[in-house]
C-alpha cells in the first residue's frame, strides 16, 4: 500500500510517499481503507519534532512512527477474529492517538478505540474534519460545564478547534465572542459568533468586558492574563500543553474561585458519536478549508505552516467511494 512516511524531523520536504506492507487486523481489530485524512497544526509540529518535551513520545532523534497521521475517515474492509462492532463496508471515522498511521491507504484500529460510524449525510472529506478539532472542542466545553446564557470567548476562533467551539457553544445556548484575524470575521459570524475581535488591533484581556469562559484554542494567552476578564466562578480552558498551564491548574484550584482547566482528549468515542448525531440532525457542520491529493501532502503541510488555515485541511487518500 502507499503511505506517507517520515524518517527525520524537518519541514514538508521530510515527507515521502512509499510502498509499505499493508497491516493485517488481529483479534478485535478492523482494517479500514482510508479515504481521507487531515493535516492539523499539531501534526505539523510533530513533523518537526516539537514541542521538545514531547520527544520521549515522538522519538528523541527522529519519528518513532514511520507513518504519522491522527485522523481518518474510510471504509471497513476486513474484520479481525472476534471483531463484531462494525460490518464490512461500514463508513467509519476516528482518531488513532499516538499510534498514528492515518496517512496511508489502509489502517488497523481496535474496534474499541476512538472509531465510530460516520454521519450518513457527509462525505469522507467532511467526516474527517469532524474528528480531532470538534471532539476536542466538545470535550473542553463539557468539562467547563458551559451553560445556556453564559458568555464565552473563543481565542483562535477560525482554526479547527475554534470553529467547532463557536458552533458548539452557540448550540449550547451561550453568547459567543470570537477572536481571530480580520480576514476571518465573516466566517466566524456565519458560525454564530455575536461579536468578533481582531487580535491584530485589540487585546481582549484589556477589554472592559468579562466572560464566564475563555477558551484558548491556540495557546497564545494564559490564565493569569485572562483572570481579570473572567467573571466570578469563571473558567479558563487551554488545549495547548505547557509548563504554565500545568502549574496554573492546581494553583487555581487551591487559591482561586476562577478555574484553569487543561486535560487530554484521548478516548473520543463518546464525542464522535455525539457529533455524528448533531451533524445528522443538521445542528453542526464540518468546516473544510482545502482538500489536497495524497501526492500533494507536502503542499498541505506548507499551507498549514503558514498559520492561515480556516477550519480543517483535508488530504484525500482514496480517489473513489468504493
C-alpha beads as a LAMMPS data file, in Angstrom:
LAMMPS data file: protein, C-alpha beads

322 atoms
321 bonds

1 atom types
1 bond types

-500.0 500.0 xlo xhi
-500.0 500.0 ylo yhi
-500.0 500.0 zlo zhi

Masses

1 110.0

Atoms # bond

1 1 1 0.000 0.000 0.000
2 1 1 1.038 3.622 -0.431
3 1 1 1.759 5.665 2.675
4 1 1 3.275 8.996 3.654
5 1 1 6.396 8.169 5.651
6 1 1 8.878 10.268 7.598
7 1 1 12.288 9.175 8.879
8 1 1 13.628 12.529 10.118
9 1 1 12.240 15.688 11.625
10 1 1 12.005 18.724 9.403
11 1 1 9.881 20.717 7.000
12 1 1 7.363 19.360 4.495
13 1 1 10.272 18.057 2.417
14 1 1 10.877 15.406 5.096
15 1 1 7.707 13.622 3.944
16 1 1 7.882 10.887 1.316
17 1 1 5.343 8.609 -0.345
18 1 1 6.471 4.986 -0.256
19 1 1 5.058 1.498 -0.765
20 1 1 4.950 -0.352 2.551
21 1 1 3.304 -3.534 3.813
22 1 1 -0.441 -3.446 4.411
23 1 1 -1.370 -4.113 8.060
24 1 1 -3.401 -7.192 8.991
25 1 1 -6.127 -6.947 11.636
26 1 1 -5.645 -9.112 14.715
27 1 1 -8.191 -10.166 17.317
28 1 1 -10.771 -7.440 17.911
29 1 1 -9.351 -5.181 15.179
30 1 1 -10.696 -3.789 11.919
31 1 1 -8.895 -2.906 8.700
32 1 1 -10.007 0.441 7.311
33 1 1 -9.466 1.626 3.782
34 1 1 -8.665 5.285 4.386
35 1 1 -10.490 7.672 2.059
36 1 1 -9.498 10.909 3.784
37 1 1 -7.131 12.117 6.458
38 1 1 -6.029 15.575 7.577
39 1 1 -3.094 17.798 8.423
40 1 1 -3.538 19.620 11.719
41 1 1 -1.351 22.207 13.413
42 1 1 -0.430 19.541 15.967
43 1 1 0.728 17.166 13.245
44 1 1 2.772 19.921 11.623
45 1 1 4.592 20.327 14.942
46 1 1 5.010 16.554 15.282
47 1 1 6.636 16.568 11.852
48 1 1 9.220 18.983 13.257
49 1 1 9.694 17.037 16.499
50 1 1 8.002 19.792 18.502
51 1 1 7.488 20.547 21.286
52 1 1 10.837 19.284 22.516
53 1 1 9.320 17.985 25.747
54 1 1 7.253 15.669 23.558
55 1 1 10.340 13.884 22.210
56 1 1 10.096 10.981 24.715
57 1 1 6.804 10.106 22.994
58 1 1 7.556 11.278 19.453
59 1 1 11.112 9.898 19.327
60 1 1 14.329 11.503 20.549
61 1 1 16.225 11.839 17.263
62 1 1 13.586 11.026 14.678
63 1 1 9.951 9.947 14.433
64 1 1 9.231 6.770 16.365
65 1 1 6.376 6.019 13.968
66 1 1 7.109 5.525 10.277
67 1 1 3.611 6.663 9.272
68 1 1 2.113 9.644 11.103
69 1 1 -1.460 10.929 10.878
70 1 1 -4.104 11.131 13.610
71 1 1 -7.480 11.480 11.858
72 1 1 -9.192 9.294 9.296
73 1 1 -12.465 8.542 7.548
74 1 1 -12.888 5.429 5.475
75 1 1 -14.497 2.056 4.905
76 1 1 -14.155 -1.153 6.907
77 1 1 -12.762 -3.790 4.513
78 1 1 -11.713 -6.620 6.843
79 1 1 -12.549 -7.844 10.338
80 1 1 -10.074 -9.468 12.680
81 1 1 -11.091 -12.522 14.734
82 1 1 -13.878 -11.660 17.146
83 1 1 -14.486 -8.151 15.796
84 1 1 -18.251 -7.560 15.749
85 1 1 -18.866 -3.832 16.257
86 1 1 -18.740 -2.945 12.572
87 1 1 -19.627 -4.794 9.405
88 1 1 -17.573 -4.874 6.231
89 1 1 -18.487 -1.864 4.093
90 1 1 -19.354 0.388 7.041
91 1 1 -18.235 4.004 6.771
92 1 1 -16.250 4.976 9.860
93 1 1 -14.288 7.944 11.178
94 1 1 -11.902 8.183 14.068
95 1 1 -8.729 9.143 15.868
96 1 1 -5.595 6.991 16.068
97 1 1 -3.986 8.736 19.049
98 1 1 -0.236 8.351 19.371
99 1 1 -0.323 5.108 17.392
100 1 1 -0.658 7.375 14.328
101 1 1 -0.814 5.648 10.927
102 1 1 -3.644 7.584 9.223
103 1 1 -1.505 8.892 6.353
104 1 1 -1.799 5.612 4.482
105 1 1 -4.183 3.733 2.212
106 1 1 -5.025 1.228 4.950
107 1 1 -5.140 1.457 8.734
108 1 1 -5.732 -1.061 11.511
109 1 1 -7.739 0.005 14.577
110 1 1 -9.095 -1.828 17.585
111 1 1 -12.876 -1.769 17.309
112 1 1 -12.949 -0.451 20.885
113 1 1 -10.669 2.517 20.182
114 1 1 -11.747 6.004 19.062
115 1 1 -13.675 4.930 15.965
116 1 1 -17.379 5.328 15.204
117 1 1 -19.800 5.104 12.314
118 1 1 -19.546 8.332 10.348
119 1 1 -22.561 10.585 9.720
120 1 1 -24.670 9.436 6.797
121 1 1 -25.109 12.909 5.347
122 1 1 -21.460 13.908 4.813
123 1 1 -18.597 12.909 2.546
124 1 1 -15.419 11.217 3.779
125 1 1 -13.630 14.560 3.441
126 1 1 -16.230 16.255 5.624
127 1 1 -16.302 13.379 8.128
128 1 1 -12.557 13.573 8.804
129 1 1 -12.973 17.291 9.519
130 1 1 -15.181 16.312 12.474
131 1 1 -12.578 14.273 14.305
132 1 1 -9.895 15.961 16.397
133 1 1 -10.868 19.648 16.403
134 1 1 -14.619 19.265 17.034
135 1 1 -14.237 16.379 19.508
136 1 1 -11.645 18.378 21.451
137 1 1 -13.902 21.439 21.478
138 1 1 -16.860 19.393 22.732
139 1 1 -14.701 17.694 25.371
140 1 1 -13.496 21.017 26.807
141 1 1 -16.866 22.770 26.699
142 1 1 -18.405 19.904 28.640
143 1 1 -15.546 19.930 31.170
144 1 1 -16.267 23.645 31.666
145 1 1 -19.988 22.890 32.159
146 1 1 -20.903 25.687 29.750
147 1 1 -24.488 26.704 30.442
148 1 1 -27.163 28.461 28.361
149 1 1 -26.946 32.264 28.504
150 1 1 -23.330 32.214 29.701
151 1 1 -20.780 34.340 27.851
152 1 1 -17.802 32.606 26.252
153 1 1 -14.794 33.985 24.387
154 1 1 -13.052 31.685 21.889
155 1 1 -9.444 32.643 21.161
156 1 1 -8.285 31.223 17.826
157 1 1 -11.843 31.020 16.560
158 1 1 -11.001 30.324 12.908
159 1 1 -8.990 27.130 13.408
160 1 1 -10.191 23.540 13.597
161 1 1 -10.936 23.609 17.335
162 1 1 -12.065 27.229 17.301
163 1 1 -14.645 26.963 14.507
164 1 1 -16.107 23.895 16.202
165 1 1 -16.112 25.612 19.613
166 1 1 -18.047 28.579 18.224
167 1 1 -20.709 26.334 16.702
168 1 1 -20.998 24.083 19.739
169 1 1 -21.156 26.991 22.189
170 1 1 -23.967 28.561 20.157
171 1 1 -25.779 25.202 20.123
172 1 1 -25.389 25.067 23.916
173 1 1 -27.106 28.448 24.164
174 1 1 -24.089 30.594 25.059
175 1 1 -23.273 34.101 23.821
176 1 1 -20.061 33.846 21.811
177 1 1 -17.238 36.338 21.297
178 1 1 -14.683 35.178 18.740
179 1 1 -11.028 36.259 18.466
180 1 1 -9.336 35.873 15.076
181 1 1 -7.805 37.905 12.251
182 1 1 -9.987 40.366 10.367
183 1 1 -9.884 38.152 7.271
184 1 1 -11.909 35.518 9.135
185 1 1 -14.518 37.769 10.782
186 1 1 -17.240 36.930 8.260
187 1 1 -16.557 33.212 8.659
188 1 1 -16.933 33.119 12.453
189 1 1 -20.000 35.347 12.331
190 1 1 -21.580 32.874 9.915
191 1 1 -20.978 30.182 12.549
192 1 1 -22.908 32.139 15.152
193 1 1 -20.432 34.429 16.924
194 1 1 -22.217 37.569 18.143
195 1 1 -19.050 39.648 18.437
196 1 1 -15.640 39.335 16.790
197 1 1 -12.335 40.798 17.997
198 1 1 -9.363 41.304 15.660
199 1 1 -6.326 40.176 17.644
200 1 1 -4.063 42.315 15.465
201 1 1 -5.625 45.539 16.765
202 1 1 -7.268 44.614 20.094
203 1 1 -6.152 42.738 23.200
204 1 1 -9.232 41.012 24.577
205 1 1 -7.666 40.753 28.050
206 1 1 -7.815 44.559 28.245
207 1 1 -11.431 44.830 27.202
208 1 1 -13.943 46.279 29.647
209 1 1 -15.910 43.084 29.347
210 1 1 -15.971 39.816 31.193
211 1 1 -16.792 36.250 30.238
212 1 1 -17.849 33.115 32.081
213 1 1 -15.480 31.031 29.951
214 1 1 -12.351 31.927 27.980
215 1 1 -11.438 29.085 25.618
216 1 1 -7.864 29.475 24.335
217 1 1 -7.613 27.002 21.462
218 1 1 -4.224 28.214 20.215
219 1 1 -2.163 28.704 23.371
220 1 1 -1.443 32.411 22.882
221 1 1 -2.859 33.526 26.221
222 1 1 -2.744 32.300 29.826
223 1 1 -4.906 32.014 32.931
224 1 1 -3.004 34.855 34.606
225 1 1 -3.627 37.223 31.686
226 1 1 -7.269 36.203 31.355
227 1 1 -8.132 36.113 35.054
228 1 1 -9.179 39.818 35.229
229 1 1 -11.688 39.351 32.393
230 1 1 -13.222 36.210 33.869
231 1 1 -16.431 36.560 35.829
232 1 1 -16.676 35.118 39.352
233 1 1 -16.517 31.326 39.010
234 1 1 -15.139 31.862 35.503
235 1 1 -13.205 29.107 33.699
236 1 1 -10.106 29.363 31.528
237 1 1 -9.674 26.498 29.065
238 1 1 -6.416 25.716 27.273
239 1 1 -5.887 22.953 24.706
240 1 1 -2.132 23.561 24.495
241 1 1 0.095 21.718 26.958
242 1 1 2.768 23.852 28.618
243 1 1 4.560 24.425 31.893
244 1 1 2.413 27.461 32.718
245 1 1 -0.940 25.752 32.383
246 1 1 0.278 22.690 34.311
247 1 1 1.249 24.972 37.190
248 1 1 -1.854 27.152 36.970
249 1 1 -4.416 24.329 37.134
250 1 1 -3.604 23.151 40.704
251 1 1 -2.834 26.666 41.979
252 1 1 -6.159 27.994 40.719
253 1 1 -7.954 25.023 42.282
254 1 1 -6.380 25.767 45.666
255 1 1 -6.467 29.547 45.865
256 1 1 -8.931 30.943 43.344
257 1 1 -12.658 30.764 42.686
258 1 1 -11.859 31.112 38.993
259 1 1 -10.516 27.917 37.437
260 1 1 -7.892 26.928 34.880
261 1 1 -8.751 23.729 33.013
262 1 1 -6.432 21.565 30.959
263 1 1 -6.886 17.920 30.057
264 1 1 -6.155 15.481 27.241
265 1 1 -8.918 14.380 24.878
266 1 1 -7.696 10.859 24.017
267 1 1 -10.662 8.483 24.092
268 1 1 -13.010 10.163 21.626
269 1 1 -15.727 7.549 21.111
270 1 1 -18.356 9.443 23.086
271 1 1 -17.613 12.771 21.383
272 1 1 -17.518 11.164 17.913
273 1 1 -20.957 9.622 18.476
274 1 1 -22.403 12.903 19.756
275 1 1 -21.007 14.879 16.817
276 1 1 -22.364 12.306 14.378
277 1 1 -25.827 12.786 15.859
278 1 1 -25.525 16.577 15.753
279 1 1 -24.397 16.553 12.109
280 1 1 -27.148 14.166 11.044
281 1 1 -29.667 16.432 12.790
282 1 1 -28.314 19.479 10.935
283 1 1 -27.054 21.116 14.149
284 1 1 -23.344 21.141 13.331
285 1 1 -21.402 21.361 10.102
286 1 1 -17.820 20.316 9.347
287 1 1 -15.595 23.075 8.044
288 1 1 -13.135 22.139 5.302
289 1 1 -10.718 24.820 4.124
290 1 1 -8.814 22.969 1.396
291 1 1 -8.538 19.429 0.069
292 1 1 -5.206 18.102 -1.194
293 1 1 -4.379 14.876 -3.007
294 1 1 -2.148 12.400 -1.198
295 1 1 0.617 13.201 -3.679
296 1 1 0.434 16.843 -2.581
297 1 1 0.721 16.271 1.156
298 1 1 3.877 18.411 1.243
299 1 1 1.794 21.298 -0.111
300 1 1 -0.835 20.619 2.544
301 1 1 1.820 20.863 5.267
302 1 1 3.293 24.020 3.758
303 1 1 -0.169 25.591 3.822
304 1 1 -0.764 24.611 7.460
305 1 1 2.668 26.030 8.310
306 1 1 1.503 29.465 7.143
307 1 1 -0.869 29.601 10.123
308 1 1 -3.688 30.827 7.877
309 1 1 -5.874 27.756 7.579
310 1 1 -9.588 28.092 8.294
311 1 1 -11.036 25.059 9.959
312 1 1 -9.564 21.852 8.553
313 1 1 -7.080 20.890 5.863
314 1 1 -8.006 17.524 4.372
315 1 1 -5.906 15.055 2.386
316 1 1 -7.780 12.715 0.038
317 1 1 -6.234 9.231 0.090
318 1 1 -8.674 7.092 -1.902
319 1 1 -9.882 8.565 -5.188
320 1 1 -13.279 6.861 -5.231
321 1 1 -16.097 5.887 -2.893
322 1 1 -15.641 2.136 -3.140

Bonds

1 1 1 2
2 1 2 3
3 1 3 4
4 1 4 5
5 1 5 6
6 1 6 7
7 1 7 8
8 1 8 9
9 1 9 10
10 1 10 11
11 1 11 12
12 1 12 13
13 1 13 14
14 1 14 15
15 1 15 16
16 1 16 17
17 1 17 18
18 1 18 19
19 1 19 20
20 1 20 21
21 1 21 22
22 1 22 23
23 1 23 24
24 1 24 25
25 1 25 26
26 1 26 27
27 1 27 28
28 1 28 29
29 1 29 30
30 1 30 31
31 1 31 32
32 1 32 33
33 1 33 34
34 1 34 35
35 1 35 36
36 1 36 37
37 1 37 38
38 1 38 39
39 1 39 40
40 1 40 41
41 1 41 42
42 1 42 43
43 1 43 44
44 1 44 45
45 1 45 46
46 1 46 47
47 1 47 48
48 1 48 49
49 1 49 50
50 1 50 51
51 1 51 52
52 1 52 53
53 1 53 54
54 1 54 55
55 1 55 56
56 1 56 57
57 1 57 58
58 1 58 59
59 1 59 60
60 1 60 61
61 1 61 62
62 1 62 63
63 1 63 64
64 1 64 65
65 1 65 66
66 1 66 67
67 1 67 68
68 1 68 69
69 1 69 70
70 1 70 71
71 1 71 72
72 1 72 73
73 1 73 74
74 1 74 75
75 1 75 76
76 1 76 77
77 1 77 78
78 1 78 79
79 1 79 80
80 1 80 81
81 1 81 82
82 1 82 83
83 1 83 84
84 1 84 85
85 1 85 86
86 1 86 87
87 1 87 88
88 1 88 89
89 1 89 90
90 1 90 91
91 1 91 92
92 1 92 93
93 1 93 94
94 1 94 95
95 1 95 96
96 1 96 97
97 1 97 98
98 1 98 99
99 1 99 100
100 1 100 101
101 1 101 102
102 1 102 103
103 1 103 104
104 1 104 105
105 1 105 106
106 1 106 107
107 1 107 108
108 1 108 109
109 1 109 110
110 1 110 111
111 1 111 112
112 1 112 113
113 1 113 114
114 1 114 115
115 1 115 116
116 1 116 117
117 1 117 118
118 1 118 119
119 1 119 120
120 1 120 121
121 1 121 122
122 1 122 123
123 1 123 124
124 1 124 125
125 1 125 126
126 1 126 127
127 1 127 128
128 1 128 129
129 1 129 130
130 1 130 131
131 1 131 132
132 1 132 133
133 1 133 134
134 1 134 135
135 1 135 136
136 1 136 137
137 1 137 138
138 1 138 139
139 1 139 140
140 1 140 141
141 1 141 142
142 1 142 143
143 1 143 144
144 1 144 145
145 1 145 146
146 1 146 147
147 1 147 148
148 1 148 149
149 1 149 150
150 1 150 151
151 1 151 152
152 1 152 153
153 1 153 154
154 1 154 155
155 1 155 156
156 1 156 157
157 1 157 158
158 1 158 159
159 1 159 160
160 1 160 161
161 1 161 162
162 1 162 163
163 1 163 164
164 1 164 165
165 1 165 166
166 1 166 167
167 1 167 168
168 1 168 169
169 1 169 170
170 1 170 171
171 1 171 172
172 1 172 173
173 1 173 174
174 1 174 175
175 1 175 176
176 1 176 177
177 1 177 178
178 1 178 179
179 1 179 180
180 1 180 181
181 1 181 182
182 1 182 183
183 1 183 184
184 1 184 185
185 1 185 186
186 1 186 187
187 1 187 188
188 1 188 189
189 1 189 190
190 1 190 191
191 1 191 192
192 1 192 193
193 1 193 194
194 1 194 195
195 1 195 196
196 1 196 197
197 1 197 198
198 1 198 199
199 1 199 200
200 1 200 201
201 1 201 202
202 1 202 203
203 1 203 204
204 1 204 205
205 1 205 206
206 1 206 207
207 1 207 208
208 1 208 209
209 1 209 210
210 1 210 211
211 1 211 212
212 1 212 213
213 1 213 214
214 1 214 215
215 1 215 216
216 1 216 217
217 1 217 218
218 1 218 219
219 1 219 220
220 1 220 221
221 1 221 222
222 1 222 223
223 1 223 224
224 1 224 225
225 1 225 226
226 1 226 227
227 1 227 228
228 1 228 229
229 1 229 230
230 1 230 231
231 1 231 232
232 1 232 233
233 1 233 234
234 1 234 235
235 1 235 236
236 1 236 237
237 1 237 238
238 1 238 239
239 1 239 240
240 1 240 241
241 1 241 242
242 1 242 243
243 1 243 244
244 1 244 245
245 1 245 246
246 1 246 247
247 1 247 248
248 1 248 249
249 1 249 250
250 1 250 251
251 1 251 252
252 1 252 253
253 1 253 254
254 1 254 255
255 1 255 256
256 1 256 257
257 1 257 258
258 1 258 259
259 1 259 260
260 1 260 261
261 1 261 262
262 1 262 263
263 1 263 264
264 1 264 265
265 1 265 266
266 1 266 267
267 1 267 268
268 1 268 269
269 1 269 270
270 1 270 271
271 1 271 272
272 1 272 273
273 1 273 274
274 1 274 275
275 1 275 276
276 1 276 277
277 1 277 278
278 1 278 279
279 1 279 280
280 1 280 281
281 1 281 282
282 1 282 283
283 1 283 284
284 1 284 285
285 1 285 286
286 1 286 287
287 1 287 288
288 1 288 289
289 1 289 290
290 1 290 291
291 1 291 292
292 1 292 293
293 1 293 294
294 1 294 295
295 1 295 296
296 1 296 297
297 1 297 298
298 1 298 299
299 1 299 300
300 1 300 301
301 1 301 302
302 1 302 303
303 1 303 304
304 1 304 305
305 1 305 306
306 1 306 307
307 1 307 308
308 1 308 309
309 1 309 310
310 1 310 311
311 1 311 312
312 1 312 313
313 1 313 314
314 1 314 315
315 1 315 316
316 1 316 317
317 1 317 318
318 1 318 319
319 1 319 320
320 1 320 321
321 1 321 322
